[in-house]
Amino acid sequence: MTAEEILKRYFGFETFRGFQNEVIDTILEGRDAMVLMPTGGGKSLCYQIPALMKEGVAVVISPLIALMKDQVDMLRDVGIAAAALNSTLSGQESAQIYSDLSEGRLKLLYIAPERLMKPSTMELLSRISISLFAVDEAHCISVWGHDFRPEYQELDCLKERFPNVPRLALTATADEQTRSEITTRLLDHPRSFIASFDRPNIRYRM
């Protein structure tokens, strides 16, 4: 299916918004991308659609367990094979996901950076087909970001361990200095897609 057909069939939209389609094309070309898009702007489609178009599993790195659950539930509801690896799972549940990964039964895997960096996880990923890495809330990698998480800085190893897998860094809030650090640590010669922070439908009143 084309990107437009996937957009309509699985997500119920007729057309792309902003530069979603250009980001998807960039990933399908095997290039890295830096995406700054406001909350609610549709960042998740930028990796979910190429994940369905490429062979292998897309690994989505997120620090937010609640967001992982919401995304996985939504994808499963429309028939897309997705799972999340995080600290809320039992040993049996984690083992089942590892088995599904090994057998190629998943299209999207959501995972916290701490779990991703475990030797057992990295060893498994090195043996399977990965379509892309999507680093959500990518501003967490920067000491200049408002939500710095040291674990995110370990993700710079992805460039060395998986040099042929395209990487997508996504954030809703990052100034120029933070974007520069994200690019240096995570990406190689990326295309940048930068939207305005402004949300005209949001007002402050005092």
ChimeraX attribute file (.defattr): number of C-alpha atoms within 10 A of each C-alpha:
attribute: neighborCount
match mode: 1-to-1
recipient: residues
	/A:1	9
	/A:2	10
	/A:3	16
	/A:4	14
	/A:5	15
	/A:6	18
	/A:7	18
	/A:8	13
	/A:9	13
	/A:10	15
	/A:11	14
	/A:12	10
	/A:13	13
	/A:14	12
	/A:15	12
	/A:16	16
	/A:17	10
	/A:18	13
	/A:19	16
	/A:20	22
	/A:21	16
	/A:22	15
	/A:23	25
	/A:24	21
	/A:25	14
	/A:26	19
	/A:27	25
	/A:28	19
	/A:29	10
	/A:30	14
	/A:31	20
	/A:32	26
	/A:33	26
	/A:34	25
	/A:35	25
	/A:36	25
	/A:37	22
	/A:38	17
	/A:39	12
	/A:40	9
	/A:41	14
	/A:42	14
	/A:43	20
	/A:44	15
	/A:45	17
	/A:46	23
	/A:47	27
	/A:48	20
	/A:49	23
	/A:50	22
	/A:51	24
	/A:52	20
	/A:53	16
	/A:54	15
	/A:55	14
	/A:56	19
	/A:57	24
	/A:58	26
	/A:59	23
	/A:60	25
	/A:61	26
	/A:62	23
	/A:63	21
	/A:64	14
	/A:65	17
	/A:66	9
	/A:67	12
	/A:68	22
	/A:69	16
	/A:70	10
	/A:71	17
	/A:72	18
	/A:73	16
	/A:74	15
	/A:75	18
	/A:76	12
	/A:77	11
	/A:78	11
	/A:79	10
	/A:80	17
	/A:81	17
	/A:82	21
	/A:83	23
	/A:84	25
	/A:85	21
	/A:86	21
	/A:87	13
	/A:88	10
	/A:89	11
	/A:90	10
	/A:91	9
	/A:92	9
	/A:93	13
	/A:94	17
	/A:95	13
	/A:96	12
	/A:97	18
	/A:98	18
	/A:99	14
	/A:100	15
	/A:101	23
	/A:102	15
	/A:103	10
	/A:104	15
	/A:105	14
	/A:106	19
	/A:107	22
	/A:108	27
	/A:109	20
	/A:110	27
	/A:111	23
	/A:112	21
	/A:113	21
	/A:114	17
	/A:115	16
	/A:116	21
	/A:117	18
	/A:118	10
	/A:119	10
	/A:120	11
	/A:121	12
	/A:122	14
	/A:123	11
	/A:124	13
	/A:125	19
	/A:126	11
	/A:127	10
	/A:128	14
	/A:129	15
	/A:130	23
	/A:131	26
	/A:132	28
	/A:133	24
	/A:134	25
	/A:135	29
	/A:136	21
	/A:137	20
	/A:138	33
	/A:139	27
	/A:140	24
	/A:141	25
	/A:142	22
	/A:143	14
	/A:144	15
	/A:145	18
	/A:146	12
	/A:147	13
	/A:148	15
	/A:149	17
	/A:150	14
	/A:151	16
	/A:152	25
	/A:153	18
	/A:154	16
	/A:155	18
	/A:156	15
	/A:157	13
	/A:158	19
	/A:159	16
	/A:160	8
	/A:161	12
	/A:162	15
	/A:163	12
	/A:164	14
	/A:165	19
	/A:166	25
	/A:167	28
	/A:168	28
	/A:169	26
	/A:170	24
	/A:171	21
	/A:172	20
	/A:173	19
	/A:174	23
	/A:175	12
	/A:176	8
	/A:177	11
	/A:178	20
	/A:179	24
	/A:180	13
	/A:181	18
	/A:182	25
	/A:183	20
	/A:184	13
	/A:185	18
	/A:186	25
	/A:187	22
	/A:188	15
	/A:189	11
	/A:190	19
	/A:191	18
	/A:192	15
	/A:193	16
	/A:194	16
	/A:195	15
	/A:196	10
	/A:197	14
	/A:198	8
	/A:199	10
	/A:200	6
	/A:201	5
	/A:202	6
	/A:203	6
	/A:204	4
	/A:205	3
	/A:206	2
